[in-house]
Amino acid sequence: MQGRREWKPPPKADLRDKVPLEEEEEEYRSEVEGGWGGHAKHHGDVSSPRRAGGRREEEDVHPHPMLEDEKELLFRKRQQMKQRNVKDVLLVDSFKGGVDTMLLDRDGGDELHPPKNFAMVYRGVYRSAYPTKKNFSFLQKLGLNSVVYLCQEDYSGQVMQFYNAMGVTVFEHGVSGNKEPFVDISDEMIKTALQRLLDVRNHPVLIHCNQGKHRTGSLVGCLRAMNHWSMTAIFDEYRRFAGSKARRADQQFIELFHRKCPKVKTDPKYHPAWFIG
């Protein structure tokens, strides 16, 4: 018949229907490795069967061995964190901001509540806001030897009783704070407080005022200046704790202290290891 075509068998399947091209294979490997965080390449061939046209066939989803290992590792790390002593858990620089969380006591599983704005300044030197009764268990775990108290008000009787029972020495420095335009922190008061901090016989030591922001931040800033921190880093740390309540007068005080570099009489024999001097 006119127009009738002769039947011919279909051509053999293209090679790409069976074996992915090199660039497709590389793309697929990258996709899989990216999905598994780069670990897939350590577990043999990760390519899957493909249909005609290069599409992958649907497969049952099975847990990847590396994911299972990572889950187990994460679980073990969490368990270790619960078992570690609070002193080790809090070995973080206050440059990262305060710790306002609940921790678990390694011994009895009791809740440990750090004071507001608590952080480690250097090893053996801590900072915080005014502690309360719920912070006692936490402070006891720190094994404090002394406290540098920067408020003019008398210490709370309950807190003082706790310190007396623990054998903690309280150094009271009645700092009024930097409030424009007339009131400034006394240089002599700051120098005396710095002497306490640079004597390991007083460590571990806790610095605090009411909120752990302004007076505490000013003293810590001066300590950083003595240890040759840049003003940018010092001010950044100060603002992390002061937040929207940051005082320009505090920062000016720290900067002037840094420029004047007043002599603070200390005994090098008792300097902490982190002090450059």
C-alpha positions as semicolon CSV with decimal commas, in nm:
position;residue;x (nm);y (nm);z (nm)
1;M;0,000;0,000;0,000
2;Q;0,103;0,353;-0,071
3;G;0,259;0,523;0,223
4;R;0,320;0,201;0,414
5;R;0,654;0,192;0,593
6;E;0,862;-0,112;0,649
7;W;0,875;-0,221;1,015
8;K;1,217;-0,208;1,177
9;P;1,318;-0,331;1,522
10;P;1,377;-0,055;1,778
11;P;1,738;0,052;1,824
12;K;1,932;-0,094;2,109
13;A;1,900;0,091;2,436
14;D;2,140;0,379;2,460
15;L;2,438;0,320;2,680
16;R;2,328;0,606;2,906
17;D;2,018;0,401;3,003
18;K;2,242;0,153;3,176
19;V;2,552;0,340;3,278
20;P;2,530;0,704;3,390
21;L;2,760;0,944;3,218
22;E;3,065;1,048;3,412
23;E;2,935;1,398;3,472
24;E;2,597;1,268;3,591
25;E;2,768;1,020;3,819
26;E;2,988;1,293;3,964
27;E;2,684;1,517;4,015
28;Y;2,495;1,239;4,189
29;R;2,791;1,156;4,412
30;S;2,818;1,519;4,512
31;E;2,446;1,529;4,588
32;V;2,463;1,219;4,807
33;E;2,782;1,322;4,982
34;G;2,635;1,663;5,052
35;G;2,326;1,501;5,202
36;W;2,532;1,284;5,435
37;G;2,765;1,561;5,546
38;G;3,050;1,442;5,324
39;H;3,075;1,098;5,487
40;A;2,928;0,887;5,206
41;K;3,254;0,864;5,020
42;H;3,394;0,650;5,299
43;H;3,130;0,383;5,258
44;G;3,184;0,250;4,906
45;D;2,971;0,315;4,598
46;V;2,677;0,541;4,676
47;S;2,513;0,544;4,332
48;S;2,170;0,382;4,292
49;P;2,005;0,206;3,993
50;R;1,860;0,437;3,729
51;R;1,572;0,415;3,488
52;A;1,592;0,505;3,121
53;G;1,678;0,869;3,081
54;G;1,912;0,868;3,377
55;R;1,646;0,885;3,652
56;R;1,715;0,693;3,971
57;E;1,480;0,415;4,070
58;E;1,288;0,453;4,395
59;E;1,454;0,273;4,682
60;D;1,356;0,187;5,036
61;V;1,500;0,435;5,281
62;H;1,743;0,271;5,522
63;P;1,941;0,438;5,800
64;H;2,282;0,536;5,682
65;P;2,554;0,371;5,896
66;M;2,733;0,703;5,946
67;L;2,414;0,871;6,067
68;E;2,362;0,595;6,320
69;D;2,720;0,639;6,441
70;E;2,674;1,014;6,472
71;K;2,353;0,972;6,671
72;E;2,528;0,737;6,909
73;L;2,822;0,977;6,944
74;L;2,587;1,269;7,013
75;F;2,403;1,067;7,276
76;R;2,730;0,977;7,450
77;K;2,842;1,340;7,448
78;R;2,517;1,451;7,607
79;Q;2,552;1,188;7,876
80;Q;2,910;1,297;7,942
81;M;2,798;1,660;7,976
82;K;2,548;1,560;8,241
83;Q;2,816;1,372;8,433
84;R;3,087;1,635;8,416
85;N;3,160;1,861;8,707
86;V;3,008;2,207;8,683
87;K;3,357;2,360;8,701
88;D;3,445;2,194;8,372
89;V;3,115;2,277;8,204
90;L;3,164;2,648;8,268
91;L;3,518;2,683;8,135
92;V;3,405;2,939;7,882
93;D;3,525;3,293;7,835
94;S;3,280;3,563;7,938
95;F;3,346;3,719;7,597
96;K;3,073;3,485;7,475
97;G;2,814;3,623;7,714
98;G;2,656;3,512;8,039
99;V;2,525;3,173;8,139
100;D;2,159;3,190;8,248
101;T;2,072;2,821;8,235
102;M;2,009;2,527;8,461
103;L;2,281;2,266;8,502
104;L;2,279;1,923;8,662
105;D;2,492;1,825;8,957
106;R;2,714;1,529;8,874
107;D;2,681;1,375;9,220
108;G;2,311;1,378;9,294
109;G;2,146;1,507;8,979
110;D;2,028;1,818;9,164
111;E;1,944;2,130;8,970
112;L;2,215;2,396;8,972
113;H;2,111;2,751;8,893
114;P;2,391;2,997;8,804
115;P;2,334;3,358;8,910
116;K;2,209;3,592;8,641
117;N;2,479;3,708;8,397
118;F;2,719;3,444;8,527
119;A;3,031;3,373;8,322
120;M;3,395;3,286;8,357
121;V;3,638;3,575;8,306
122;Y;3,960;3,377;8,345
123;R;4,030;3,045;8,509
124;G;3,954;3,100;8,876
125;V;3,777;3,435;8,817
126;Y;3,399;3,452;8,768
127;R;3,143;3,730;8,728
128;S;2,770;3,752;8,787
129;A;2,478;3,952;8,918
130;Y;2,378;3,948;9,286
131;P;2,333;3,582;9,391
132;T;2,017;3,453;9,555
133;K;1,929;3,149;9,762
134;K;1,855;2,934;9,457
135;N;2,216;2,990;9,342
136;F;2,374;2,852;9,662
137;S;2,420;2,494;9,536
138;F;2,582;2,622;9,220
139;L;2,819;2,856;9,407
140;Q;2,909;2,576;9,645
141;K;3,020;2,365;9,348
142;L;3,253;2,644;9,234
143;G;3,445;2,611;9,560
144;L;3,476;2,988;9,598
145;N;3,751;3,122;9,818
146;S;3,649;3,489;9,799
147;V;3,398;3,738;9,660
148;V;3,463;4,091;9,533
149;Y;3,141;4,280;9,608
150;L;3,101;4,612;9,425
151;C;2,781;4,754;9,576
152;Q;2,751;5,021;9,846
153;E;2,457;4,846;10,012
154;D;2,520;4,598;10,293
155;Y;2,528;4,234;10,195
156;S;2,212;4,029;10,237
157;G;2,218;3,846;10,570
158;Q;2,113;3,518;10,409
159;V;2,388;3,532;10,148
160;M;2,647;3,639;10,405
161;Q;2,551;3,347;10,629
162;F;2,601;3,113;10,336
163;Y;2,947;3,257;10,268
164;N;3,043;3,233;10,634
165;A;2,937;2,869;10,643
166;M;3,146;2,800;10,333
167;G;3,450;2,990;10,461
168;V;3,431;3,246;10,178
169;T;3,604;3,582;10,231
170;V;3,401;3,882;10,114
171;F;3,591;4,191;9,994
172;E;3,345;4,479;9,996
173;H;3,425;4,767;9,761
174;G;3,150;5,025;9,781
175;V;3,152;5,140;9,419
176;S;2,885;5,398;9,331
177;G;2,907;5,343;8,957
178;N;2,973;5,572;8,662
179;K;2,670;5,798;8,628
180;E;2,692;6,111;8,421
181;P;2,769;6,389;8,472
182;F;2,939;6,386;8,813
183;V;2,972;6,042;8,974
184;D;3,269;5,826;8,874
185;I;3,417;5,502;9,003
186;S;3,718;5,567;9,222
187;D;4,054;5,475;9,066
188;E;4,184;5,364;9,405
189;M;3,883;5,140;9,458
190;I;3,939;4,974;9,121
191;K;4,310;4,928;9,187
192;T;4,239;4,763;9,522
193;A;3,985;4,530;9,362
194;L;4,234;4,442;9,087
195;Q;4,489;4,350;9,353
196;R;4,240;4,095;9,487
197;L;4,186;3,947;9,142
198;L;4,557;3,918;9,062
199;D;4,634;3,715;9,374
200;V;4,577;3,342;9,329
201;R;4,539;3,306;9,705
202;N;4,193;3,459;9,659
203;H;4,093;3,222;9,380
204;P;3,838;3,102;9,290
205;V;3,685;3,449;9,318
206;L;3,344;3,584;9,215
207;I;3,298;3,948;9,107
208;H;2,948;4,088;9,127
209;C;2,734;4,398;9,172
210;N;2,353;4,413;9,145
211;Q;2,299;4,318;8,781
212;G;2,649;4,212;8,682
213;K;2,658;4,476;8,409
214;H;2,802;4,819;8,486
215;R;3,030;4,808;8,790
216;T;3,124;4,447;8,726
217;G;3,174;4,525;8,358
218;S;3,395;4,823;8,440
219;L;3,618;4,618;8,672
220;V;3,644;4,331;8,423
221;G;3,723;4,582;8,147
222;C;4,011;4,725;8,353
223;L;4,137;4,372;8,420
224;R;4,130;4,300;8,047
225;A;4,317;4,625;7,980
226;M;4,590;4,522;8,225
227;N;4,616;4,195;8,035
228;H;4,664;4,383;7,704
229;W;4,325;4,328;7,543
230;S;4,233;4,567;7,263
231;M;3,974;4,832;7,343
232;T;3,749;4,695;7,070
233;A;3,736;4,352;7,236
234;I;3,690;4,506;7,582
235;F;3,397;4,722;7,471
236;D;3,240;4,433;7,282
237;E;3,247;4,221;7,597
238;Y;3,110;4,506;7,808
239;R;2,816;4,556;7,570
240;R;2,736;4,186;7,563
241;F;2,648;4,203;7,931
242;A;2,514;4,559;7,953
243;G;2,298;4,527;7,642
244;S;2,072;4,827;7,586
245;K;2,176;4,960;7,930
246;A;2,538;5,017;7,825
247;R;2,679;5,338;7,970
248;R;2,915;5,557;7,776
249;A;3,065;5,671;8,107
250;D;3,171;5,314;8,189
251;Q;3,346;5,276;7,856
252;Q;3,518;5,612;7,894
253;F;3,636;5,509;8,239
254;I;3,786;5,185;8,104
255;E;3,955;5,371;7,818
256;L;4,106;5,632;8,052
257;F;4,226;5,357;8,285
258;H;4,388;5,187;7,987
259;R;4,562;5,510;7,881
260;K;4,681;5,604;8,227
261;C;4,785;5,247;8,301
262;P;4,806;5,312;8,678
263;K;5,044;5,106;8,884
264;V;4,869;4,824;9,066
265;K;5,089;4,682;9,338
266;T;5,086;4,304;9,323
267;D;5,321;4,024;9,418
268;P;5,442;3,843;9,102
269;K;5,485;3,532;9,312
270;Y;5,107;3,507;9,340
271;H;5,013;3,615;8,988
272;P;4,773;3,376;8,809
273;A;4,915;3,187;8,512
274;W;4,692;3,373;8,264
275;F;4,820;3,719;8,366
276;I;5,067;3,868;8,117
277;G;5,141;4,183;8,316
